[in-house]
Structure formats: structure tokens, C-alpha cells
Amino acid sequence: MAVLSPQDQADILEAFHAEFGGPGFTQIAQRLQDYPIARMLLEEDRALKTSGTKLQRPIFSKKGPKAQTLGMYGTIEHTVTDHSTHVTSHWTRLVRPWSFEDWEMITATTGNQIFDMLLMRQHDAMLGMVEKIEDQMFVTPDVGDTIEPLGFPIWIVYNANEGFNGAAASGHTDVGGIALATHDTFKNYTAQYTNVNENDLIAKLQAAVVKTGWKSPVTKDDFLSPRGRDFLLMTDYDTKAAVVAAMRLRNDQLRFDVAEGYGEDAVFGHRIWWVPKIDELTSGSNPIIGINREFLEFHIQAGGELKTMDYPKWSKQPTTESKVLAFHYGVVCTNRRTQFMVAKSAPY
């Protein structure tokens, strides 16, 4: 089973200027093979640093009437349209405490043993943070919940019909404060498939990519660059394996649609990622979730970057040292028409 190596975790920590040093141990404690969504959020160069008490973005959602033809001395109808609304999201604060006892340091036989123990607890705290982020991004929060983040189930919603039919999440009446009855263009693209072949899944993915306006990276540099990472296809293992199997058919038509992109599996020039967390979603749904990170924004609250804080000692435990790993983040989508889901059934 592939795991997040100590170096992988150190890379995440380094992105937040956390200098934990070399761990000197092999980590096999994690529950999932990888946490690509948390890793994506923790990329300092791609996440947005934002201040304020909430995330709010203006949306131009209503257009006025079409132009009118006008003859000699003709008259025109003039209306003023209320064009704008706002999409709103909130901040989520995560905390993960960890502690050690003075006695543990006093009774240690060597400095290296104590060093490794403390590093394990630091890494355990970081792993707990990563696991929580990965879980939260695939959970639908309750209506009115301002603590859990607005993750993928809010912004990218399943519908069996082909087209821009991804409305509000189950139980919700709006999306990020936008009423879809008034702003009916704020919907993601959807389609349902049955089989992984050229005429079903591949054809529907092609329609989704074209109709949501994705631009395929065409050079190796683009594919491997931050621009190439803006467009991602996320799926479970079985679906990715089936797509790769279809790729191996290599018939004249299919090979231009599903191919190896510079060492990575790609569909229409975009990476297709195995996200282990998706394996735990509704069985048999086998979704492919297309995200465009230009409009699905991952934000880190200014001042809420990942950091370790000292926890005040409790008077009845004077020899216990406690730390708290804290992180503030939020997610907001400004254009759901650039996101899509092609699935057999609703995954969440």
C-alpha cells in the first residue's frame, strides 16, 4: 500500500514554513493511501490568501435584453437590469492538539528516542489535519451550518440528465446564498453513464469538457505547470482502472481521447486522478468529478495559516506540555458552469 512518506509530509509542512526536520521513521498509520485534495489545498502557491470575516464574491448573473433593430425615427424600449448577486462561503477552523509529558523526556535513554517520539506526535497531528480536510471536502453540511466547509457536494451536484442541471445539494434551497430560482445559470454540468467505453462515458466526458469550456494544456510544460493542475478529473480506483483499460485498446478514434499524458493518465489532455476518498462514497456511483480551480477557489484565511500554538498548562497537570496545530480555510465557487460530474448515480 502506498503511503505518505515522511518526505511527502515534510513537503506539505514546508509549504507552511513548519520546520519539523527529518523524522527518522516510516509512517504506516494513515487510513487512506493518499490525500490529494488536502494536498491540493495545502499548496501555498495555488491557494489564495484572503482576509475578512467571510468569503464573498460578486457574480454577474443576469443579462439585459438583446439589442434592438431601429429604423428611421424609430423608438426603442429601455430597461435597466439588476445584474449582480454575491456568492458567499464561510471560514472553517481546524484544530488538532498534541501533548507530551516531562516524565517522558526525563526517562528517555537517548536524545534521538525523544526526538523521534515528539516528531511522531507532530506528524500525527498533521496527519489528523490532512485526514479531516479530505473527509470534509466530500461531506454535505447541514443547512445553516457555518462550521463545516462548503465542499464539493455543495458546488458540484449530481443529476442524471445531461446538461447544466446540477442544482442545490440535497436538503438545500440555495448554493452559497444564491437562489437558483432567480439565478438559474448557477448550475454545474451533469451526465449519467452506464459503461466505460467510447460511446458512453468517453463521449459524455467529451461533451462535459467542451461544454464547460475547459482548455486542454497542449504542451508538456503546460501539462505539468500550475495551469495544467487547474483542470482535474477526480475519480475512484475502479473507474480510473476502467478508463486506463479503455486507453489500452488504442483504436484510431479512442487514442486521441484517452491517452498517457507525460507519464500520467489523461483524458482529453487533463489528468485523471485516483482519489482514495471517492472509493468510500456511495457504492456503484463511480463518479468522475471535473474541477476547474480557476473558479473553484481554495482560500487560506490571512493569519490562519497552518501553525502550532502553545496550549496553556492546566494547574493540575503542571508537567504536561500541550500544543495545538491550527488551520483556517474556505472554499467558494464563482462559476459552477465550469465544473461537472459524470456518474452512474449520486455519489454523496
TAZI-V251138 format. One record per residue. N is the residue number from 1. RES is the residue in three letters. SS is DSSP state (hx for helix, st for strand, lp for the rest). PSI is psi in whole degrees, 0 to 359 (NA if undefined). D_CENTER is the distance of its C-alpha to the mean C-alpha in whole Angstrom. Layout:
# TAZI-V251138
n: {N	N}
res: {RES	RES}
ss: {SS	SS}
psi: {PSI	PSI}
d_center: {D_CENTER	D_CENTER}
This chain:
# TAZI-V251138
n: {1	2	3	4	5	6	7	8	9	10	11	12	13	14	15	16	17	18	19	20	21	22	23	24	25	26	27	28	29	30	31	32	33	34	35	36	37	38	39	40	41	42	43	44	45	46	47	48	49	50	51	52	53	54	55	56	57	58	59	60	61	62	63	64	65	66	67	68	69	70	71	72	73	74	75	76	77	78	79	80	81	82	83	84	85	86	87	88	89	90	91	92	93	94	95	96	97	98	99	100	101	102	103	104	105	106	107	108	109	110	111	112	113	114	115	116	117	118	119	120	121	122	123	124	125	126	127	128	129	130	131	132	133	134	135	136	137	138	139	140	141	142	143	144	145	146	147	148	149	150	151	152	153	154	155	156	157	158	159	160	161	162	163	164	165	166	167	168	169	170	171	172	173	174	175	176	177	178	179	180	181	182	183	184	185	186	187	188	189	190	191	192	193	194	195	196	197	198	199	200	201	202	203	204	205	206	207	208	209	210	211	212	213	214	215	216	217	218	219	220	221	222	223	224	225	226	227	228	229	230	231	232	233	234	235	236	237	238	239	240	241	242	243	244	245	246	247	248	249	250	251	252	253	254	255	256	257	258	259	260	261	262	263	264	265	266	267	268	269	270	271	272	273	274	275	276	277	278	279	280	281	282	283	284	285	286	287	288	289	290	291	292	293	294	295	296	297	298	299	300	301	302	303	304	305	306	307	308	309	310	311	312	313	314	315	316	317	318	319	320	321	322	323	324	325	326	327	328	329	330	331	332	333	334	335	336	337	338	339	340	341	342	343	344	345	346	347	348}
res: {MET	ALA	VAL	LEU	SER	PRO	GLN	ASP	GLN	ALA	ASP	ILE	LEU	GLU	ALA	PHE	HIS	ALA	GLU	PHE	GLY	GLY	PRO	GLY	PHE	THR	GLN	ILE	ALA	GLN	ARG	LEU	GLN	ASP	TYR	PRO	ILE	ALA	ARG	MET	LEU	LEU	GLU	GLU	ASP	ARG	ALA	LEU	LYS	THR	SER	GLY	THR	LYS	LEU	GLN	ARG	PRO	ILE	PHE	SER	LYS	LYS	GLY	PRO	LYS	ALA	GLN	THR	LEU	GLY	MET	TYR	GLY	THR	ILE	GLU	HIS	THR	VAL	THR	ASP	HIS	SER	THR	HIS	VAL	THR	SER	HIS	TRP	THR	ARG	LEU	VAL	ARG	PRO	TRP	SER	PHE	GLU	ASP	TRP	GLU	MET	ILE	THR	ALA	THR	THR	GLY	ASN	GLN	ILE	PHE	ASP	MET	LEU	LEU	MET	ARG	GLN	HIS	ASP	ALA	MET	LEU	GLY	MET	VAL	GLU	LYS	ILE	GLU	ASP	GLN	MET	PHE	VAL	THR	PRO	ASP	VAL	GLY	ASP	THR	ILE	GLU	PRO	LEU	GLY	PHE	PRO	ILE	TRP	ILE	VAL	TYR	ASN	ALA	ASN	GLU	GLY	PHE	ASN	GLY	ALA	ALA	ALA	SER	GLY	HIS	THR	ASP	VAL	GLY	GLY	ILE	ALA	LEU	ALA	THR	HIS	ASP	THR	PHE	LYS	ASN	TYR	THR	ALA	GLN	TYR	THR	ASN	VAL	ASN	GLU	ASN	ASP	LEU	ILE	ALA	LYS	LEU	GLN	ALA	ALA	VAL	VAL	LYS	THR	GLY	TRP	LYS	SER	PRO	VAL	THR	LYS	ASP	ASP	PHE	LEU	SER	PRO	ARG	GLY	ARG	ASP	PHE	LEU	LEU	MET	THR	ASP	TYR	ASP	THR	LYS	ALA	ALA	VAL	VAL	ALA	ALA	MET	ARG	LEU	ARG	ASN	ASP	GLN	LEU	ARG	PHE	ASP	VAL	ALA	GLU	GLY	TYR	GLY	GLU	ASP	ALA	VAL	PHE	GLY	HIS	ARG	ILE	TRP	TRP	VAL	PRO	LYS	ILE	ASP	GLU	LEU	THR	SER	GLY	SER	ASN	PRO	ILE	ILE	GLY	ILE	ASN	ARG	GLU	PHE	LEU	GLU	PHE	HIS	ILE	GLN	ALA	GLY	GLY	GLU	LEU	LYS	THR	MET	ASP	TYR	PRO	LYS	TRP	SER	LYS	GLN	PRO	THR	THR	GLU	SER	LYS	VAL	LEU	ALA	PHE	HIS	TYR	GLY	VAL	VAL	CYS	THR	ASN	ARG	ARG	THR	GLN	PHE	MET	VAL	ALA	LYS	SER	ALA	PRO	TYR}
ss: {lp	lp	lp	lp	lp	hx	hx	hx	hx	hx	hx	hx	hx	hx	hx	lp	lp	lp	lp	lp	lp	lp	lp	lp	lp	lp	lp	lp	lp	lp	lp	lp	lp	lp	lp	hx	hx	hx	hx	hx	hx	lp	lp	lp	lp	lp	lp	st	st	st	lp	lp	lp	lp	st	st	st	st	st	st	lp	lp	lp	lp	lp	lp	lp	lp	lp	lp	lp	lp	lp	lp	lp	lp	lp	lp	lp	lp	lp	lp	lp	st	st	st	st	st	st	lp	lp	st	st	st	st	st	st	st	st	st	st	hx	hx	hx	hx	hx	lp	lp	lp	lp	hx	hx	hx	hx	hx	hx	hx	hx	hx	hx	hx	hx	hx	hx	hx	hx	hx	hx	hx	hx	hx	hx	hx	hx	hx	hx	lp	lp	lp	lp	lp	lp	lp	lp	lp	lp	lp	lp	lp	lp	lp	hx	hx	hx	hx	lp	lp	lp	lp	lp	lp	lp	st	st	st	st	lp	lp	lp	lp	lp	lp	lp	st	st	lp	lp	st	st	lp	lp	lp	lp	lp	lp	lp	lp	st	st	st	st	st	lp	lp	lp	lp	lp	hx	hx	hx	hx	hx	hx	hx	hx	hx	hx	hx	hx	hx	hx	lp	lp	lp	lp	lp	lp	lp	lp	hx	hx	hx	hx	hx	lp	lp	lp	hx	hx	hx	st	st	st	st	st	lp	hx	hx	hx	hx	hx	hx	hx	hx	hx	hx	hx	hx	hx	lp	lp	lp	lp	hx	hx	hx	lp	st	st	st	st	lp	lp	st	st	st	st	lp	lp	st	st	st	st	st	lp	hx	hx	hx	hx	lp	lp	lp	lp	lp	lp	lp	lp	st	st	st	st	st	lp	lp	lp	st	st	st	st	st	st	lp	lp	lp	lp	lp	st	st	st	st	st	lp	lp	lp	lp	lp	lp	lp	lp	st	st	st	st	st	st	st	st	st	st	st	st	st	st	lp	lp	hx	hx	hx	lp	st	st	st	st	lp	lp	lp	lp	lp}
psi: {128	141	163	111	162	324	320	315	322	325	318	313	323	328	338	20	32	112	87	350	183	129	323	25	163	128	121	23	341	154	321	157	328	162	66	331	316	319	321	319	326	3	107	326	347	331	151	133	121	141	178	169	347	170	122	130	135	141	128	99	348	125	159	189	164	165	157	145	149	123	184	125	23	171	159	156	135	124	152	125	140	100	329	156	184	138	137	139	172	170	145	131	123	140	144	105	154	153	164	157	142	324	325	325	321	320	357	143	330	158	325	323	315	321	314	320	314	320	321	319	324	313	325	319	318	319	322	324	314	315	321	317	313	317	313	326	348	18	135	116	156	156	130	355	123	18	310	148	161	92	202	321	340	317	332	102	141	145	141	341	145	133	191	79	2	99	226	152	157	127	349	151	349	174	110	33	0	124	118	339	330	321	76	359	358	64	148	164	144	156	155	140	165	317	149	91	179	324	348	270	313	317	321	327	320	315	319	315	316	314	341	1	22	145	123	127	132	346	163	317	318	319	323	356	172	327	319	333	355	334	113	138	117	137	177	172	314	319	317	317	321	321	319	321	319	324	324	343	323	35	167	321	313	329	340	345	320	118	169	123	91	52	355	148	136	148	121	38	5	140	140	113	135	120	103	327	328	334	334	357	187	123	135	357	327	59	152	117	118	121	139	106	353	329	341	100	132	122	143	127	129	126	348	20	158	126	157	129	149	137	128	140	144	137	333	356	66	343	7	127	130	143	158	122	125	148	135	126	167	159	136	144	125	347	95	342	356	6	151	163	126	118	164	326	178	125	339	NA}
d_center: {23	21	20	18	22	23	22	19	18	21	19	16	19	20	17	18	22	23	26	26	28	29	28	31	29	27	24	24	23	19	19	16	17	14	10	8	5	7	9	7	7	10	12	14	15	12	11	13	16	17	20	21	21	19	16	18	18	21	21	24	24	28	30	34	37	37	40	44	47	50	53	56	56	54	52	48	46	43	40	38	34	32	29	26	24	21	18	17	15	16	15	14	17	16	20	21	25	27	30	33	37	40	42	39	40	44	44	42	44	42	40	38	37	36	34	32	32	31	28	27	26	24	22	22	21	18	17	17	15	12	13	13	9	8	11	10	6	9	12	13	15	19	20	21	19	18	17	14	11	10	7	7	10	12	10	11	14	16	20	22	24	23	22	20	21	17	19	18	16	19	22	20	22	20	17	16	20	21	23	23	27	27	24	24	22	19	18	15	17	18	20	22	23	25	26	24	27	28	29	26	22	23	25	22	19	22	22	19	18	21	21	18	19	17	19	20	20	24	25	24	23	21	19	18	18	15	16	15	12	11	11	10	11	9	12	14	17	20	19	18	21	23	22	23	26	26	26	29	31	31	33	34	32	29	28	27	25	23	24	23	22	23	23	19	19	18	19	20	20	16	14	14	12	13	10	13	11	12	15	16	15	18	20	21	19	17	15	13	10	10	8	10	8	12	12	8	9	8	11	13	16	19	21	19	18	18	21	24	27	30	31	34	37	38	42	42	40	41	41	37	34	31	28	25	21	19	16	15	12	11	8	10	11	14	15	14	16	14	12	13	14	17	18	21	20	18	15	15}
